[in-house]
């Protein structure tokens, strides 16, 4: 099956995205179903390639030109692992959207969702730095539109902010790429990695700084993340779930791939550590002050990203393993939280503490799921968040960063404070009389149930993921392997 | 926090940001002299030397854009598609002003009508000859969109049928991806050039390059027209 290539994970969503406007003539909801089916296809394809890539990385050549002359996809354990996560989360969110009845922009909405997921998949699969930039643009531009799609004040404001900051990010990335291209005459990631030492050190430092800042904005690193809480609050709930589960993860992938595989500059990994710590402190303290649950979740999401960033910054195998594990857990937990709060807020007519008073008594099922996910974020055993936090904690202890250990624990305590406050408001306050209870659509429940099963399941049996985490960590740490697989004759069959 | 405190905090932040930007600007200008801006090297050199052999296209820029890095171009076309879709999604349902304040004079109104087919023809020429002469799908598409902009500006109540735009942009995008998929099925590589290359300088040469560029031309033309139409007369 030589034609069944991983490039279909980009090609098929693109085909469907162009087809969706025409599908509207067949059936009003055909676009939504097409989007969901395509994401299912991506998930299946991802899991089909997953075991193969862990045996041997695949190099997919595009347009028949060998790298570095053409573009190629570089599919290593880290990329396929992320691609599976992205496709799966995209698919679950798309199920939730099937019954979402925002009629007039439905077609465009499904197209944008599909392209966000496709762009993020492209970022993790590509082996060409300019191609990565193009996919980042696709992801960002669809994100801006999705943020503002509801056309209310908050959404538009967040969309504009997102657009401005995102443009700065793209400019910086493009400048960095241009500097590298000027020096080395190549855009292939493996080729750049191979010959990075040939660059003039001053130019190299500036290029890496630009790319670091650019990817820093995409991966919501403090102080470049001021736009993020607005986006999480203003965007429609499933879109916010998608952002925290999919697009941020793609940004983080780009950051890690770049810092560990392409350049070998320990100073930037250390910078990641510092910025990660700052992100945790600022975000968790800001989350504490919020009166709106959606915004609070946004800050909490940033806090978790900070945790991941500094775990990457510690740079040891154990810490990286923990960081990758937290990638998955954070995606699952935050998607659950945003999706449930979306349903609850719709029922209650708002997402402030005032609105949500006693909602837990009206909707015990949804609020229960929210509670489980909240406990997971705080790191309660035996939920999945506990496992990855423990892993990062152990790595910090091993690396003798005592301050970091204290920071992780303190952050968990703060998380406990603000999440328990929400839970108390939801469950302890008297049941509101103004809200009429409506049945929850089945399609919204299915993904939530799957997510909760994942939260508990991964927490109870983290062993399922251990071999994969090991493979991914080895892929990140071993840059010469990556270069050999993509440039040399070692590369896989395609 | 009172208002004054907030203001002061912002001022300190601004100064900090200012210095960070200044630092990077300084760094950038100190690095410019170190850049190598005269030599063609790396992949660029390969493209210049092997362009004719690989693609039989007289325009090396076209072979890079459509063939060597065609995957990027597919992405860029998608970016444009997204910009148009996103804008349409955000602006849909906005109040539009149908009437112009002052109608264009008769000369303009009669002048643009014969200009329309000529401009479209010129745009089509540019994208059909993308592999032979300077220009290509993006440029040609823009020229076509300009012709519709003339009509919208000059003629009162001129409206583009949204159905046509939708069909054109979808079919053009589908053509691009389908050509890519044919390459994958026939030669095992997405976007591979599966048609005979012909001889450099002929209209029917360079394999799939003209097909892709015509699709890009239609897509860019319809998308820009759609964008203009969406923004025409929106009350802010």
Interface residues (C-beta under 8 A of the other chain):
Chain A: X2 X3 X5 X7 X8 X11 X14 X15 X17 X18 X19 X21 X22 X60 X61 X62 X63 X64 X65 X68 X69 X70 X71 X104 X105 X108 X109 X111 X112 X115 X122 X130 X131 X134 X135 X137 X138 X141 X142 X144 X145 X148 X149 X151 X156 X159 X175 X179 X181 X182 X183 X184 X185 X186 X187 X200 X202 X203 X206 X209 X210 X494
Chain B: X24 X27 X28 X30 X31 X34 X35 X36 X37 X41 X42 X43 X44 X45 X46 X47 X54 X67 X68 X69 X70 X71 X72 X74 X75 X76 X78 X79 X81 X82 X83 X85 X86 X87 X88 X89 X90 X92 X93 X166 X167 X169 X170 X173 X174 X177 X178 X180 X181 X183 X184 X185 X187 X188 X189 X190 X191 X192 X193
